[in-house]
Amino acid sequence: MPQIRIEHSANLAGAFEPGQLALSIHRLCVEHAKATMDACKSRVINVGDVIVADGAAEGFTMHAEIGLLKGRTAEAKGALAEAVLARLAGAVEGKPGVNLSVEVRDMDTDTYRKQVSS
């Protein structure tokens, strides 16, 4: 925890540096959600084709989903979402028309499990 998934449309491949973006979001999770750096895990996923609205224009999208164990206030999660949204915008600066979104959600402590293999 946090579990971070950054999805982007294929047409954004090469428009940003995935590792740099993920690490900057890790730092935001430490700052806003009181996570530890060693607990942050990100997956940056090229989702291929994305259709936006009526499909008439090429769809550029990037979405970040951040799963946190329960216990953060709505204010803390909102502040994290705003900071991550700004970071996504910075990552694609100069690329107009990119649909950006963020969801910060609670993970269920009753069903979430973690293990590091040996």
N, C-alpha and C positions, 0 to 999 in steps of 0.2 A: 504494500500500500504506500503511496497511491499507485493505482493502475491507470496509465494514460494511453489513450489511443488517439492518434492524429491521422485522420483520413483525408486524402486529397484526390482530386480528379487527375487523370493521367496527363492532361494538358498543362498541369503545373509542375510536372517532373522537370527538374533542372532550374526552376524559378526560385528555389530556396535550398538551403543546406539542411537536410533532415536531422542530422546529429546535433548541429548547433541549435536548432529550434527546440529539439527535445530537451537538451541540457538547460536551456534558458527557462523552459517550463518547469523542470525539476527545481530550479532555484526559486521560482515563484511559489511552488507548493511548499517549500521549506519556509519561505517568508510569510505566506498568507494562511497556510493550513497547519503550520507547526509540524510538518512531516520531517523525517530525517532523510538526508540525501541518499543514504544507502538503501532506503526503502522504496525509492522512486524507480519505476519501470515504465518505459515507453515503447510503443510500437508505432512506427510511421508506415502507413499503408497506402499504396497507390491503388485506388478502387476502380480504375479503368474509366469507362464512359460514365458520364453523369448528365442527366437530362434536367434542365432547369426550366420552369414555367412551361411554355408551349413548345419548347425545343427549337424555336426559330433561330436563336443565337447560341453560340458555343457556350457551354456551361463551365464556369470555373468555380470550384468549391473547395473549401477546407473546413473541416469540423474537428474539434478536439473534445473528447469525452474523458473526464477525470473522475475515477471512482475513489472515494475516501471512506474509511471506516467511520461509522456514526460517531457523532460527538461534536462536530463543528457547528457553529451558529450559522443561521441563514446569512447574516452579515458577512462572516468570514468566507463562506462559499461564494457569495455574490462578489465580494472584492477579488477573490481568486479568478472568478469567471471574467470580470472586467479586465484584469491584468493580463490574462491569457489571450483574450480577444485582441487587446492592443498588441501583444507579441505576435499573434498571427498576422495582423495587419502590417506590422513592421517587416515580417518575413517576406511578404509579397508586395512590398512597397514598389510603386512604379508599374504594377500590373493592374490596370483598372478592371472593374467589373467582377471581382472575385467575391463570391458569397461566403462569408465567414460566420461561423457559429461555434458556441462552446456550451457544454452541459457539464455541470459539476453535480455528481449524484452521490448518495449514501450507498455504501455496500453493506449488506446484511451481516452483522457480526456472528449471527447464529449459523450461517452457512459458508462464510468465507474461510478458506484454509490456505496455509502457505507452508512450503517446505523448500529447503535448499538441498539438492541432491548431493550425495557424497561419493 
